[in-house]
Amino acid sequence: MTEKLDKDKLSFEEAIDKLDAIVRELDSDLLSLDEAMDKFNEGLKLIKFCQEELDQAEGKLEQIVKEDGEFNKIISFDLPGEDNNKQEDD
């Protein structure tokens, strides 16, 4: 059975490391179907936790930019692979 995700004691970096380990275990083909399902479920919880952490960090950065007198706009943080509608110079 998967261990309970303790969000108060888990850092973002630790969650990423755990997620990486789960991916390696799933790729190894050494797990039974039940074990693989448990690991997959744990991975989903870790992904949700990481996304929440990233959303909070983005919100904090946006607030810093809003509060700075020199910046009047919110910076958009586009992830690699996302369509960010950038126009290339010809």
C-alpha positions as a printed Julia matrix, in Angstrom:
90×3 Matrix{Float64}:
  0.0    0.0     0.0
  1.21   3.53   -0.69
  2.37   5.74    2.12
  0.28   8.78    3.01
  1.53  12.0     1.45
  2.5   14.33    4.31
  2.4   17.75    2.64
  3.68  19.53    5.76
  6.95  17.58    5.83
  7.52  17.22    2.08
  9.44  19.81    0.09
  8.91  20.39   -3.61
 12.34  18.95   -4.36
 11.65  15.81   -2.29
  8.36  15.34   -4.12
 10.13  15.6    -7.48
 12.73  13.05   -6.33
  9.98  10.66   -5.19
  8.15  11.13   -8.47
 11.35  10.37  -10.39
 11.85   7.19   -8.35
  8.27   6.11   -9.06
  8.75   6.63  -12.79
 11.93   4.52  -12.69
 10.11   1.77  -10.75
  7.23   1.76  -13.22
  9.68   1.61  -16.13
 11.5   -1.36  -14.59
  8.65  -3.84  -15.23
  9.48  -5.48  -11.88
  6.26  -4.47  -10.12
  3.1   -6.51   -9.94
 -0.05  -4.94  -11.34
 -1.26  -4.03   -7.83
  2.1   -2.49   -6.93
  2.17  -0.56  -10.2
 -1.35   0.76   -9.57
 -0.34   1.87   -6.06
  2.78   3.61   -7.39
  0.75   5.26  -10.15
 -1.75   6.57   -7.58
  1.08   7.86   -5.38
  2.58   9.56   -8.43
 -0.7   11.33   -9.15
 -0.78  12.66   -5.59
  2.79  13.9    -5.93
  1.99  15.59   -9.24
 -0.96  17.36   -7.63
  1.23  18.46   -4.7
  3.95  19.76   -7.04
  1.42  21.65   -9.16
 -0.03  23.29   -6.04
  3.47  24.29   -4.91
  4.25  25.76   -8.34
  0.94  27.65   -8.37
  1.72  29.13   -4.95
  5.22  30.15   -6.04
  3.84  31.76   -9.2
  1.28  33.67   -7.13
  4.01  34.95   -4.82
  6.13  36.07   -7.76
  3.16  37.83   -9.35
  2.49  39.63   -6.05
  6.12  40.75   -5.83
  5.93  42.12   -9.37
  2.64  43.91   -8.6
  4.07  45.52   -5.45
  7.27  46.74   -7.13
  6.8   50.34   -8.23
  8.79  49.82  -11.41
  6.63  46.97  -12.7
  3.02  47.53  -13.69
  2.27  44.19  -15.28
  2.24  40.57  -14.24
  4.95  38.45  -15.77
  3.66  35.41  -17.63
  5.57  32.24  -16.8
  5.33  29.95  -19.81
  6.53  26.39  -19.49
  8.6   24.72  -22.22
  6.3   23.16  -24.77
  3.41  25.51  -24.06
  2.08  27.7   -26.85
  3.06  31.13  -25.6
  2.06  32.99  -28.79
  5.51  34.55  -29.2
  6.15  36.14  -32.56
  9.52  35.54  -34.12
 11.49  38.39  -35.68
 11.81  38.07  -39.46
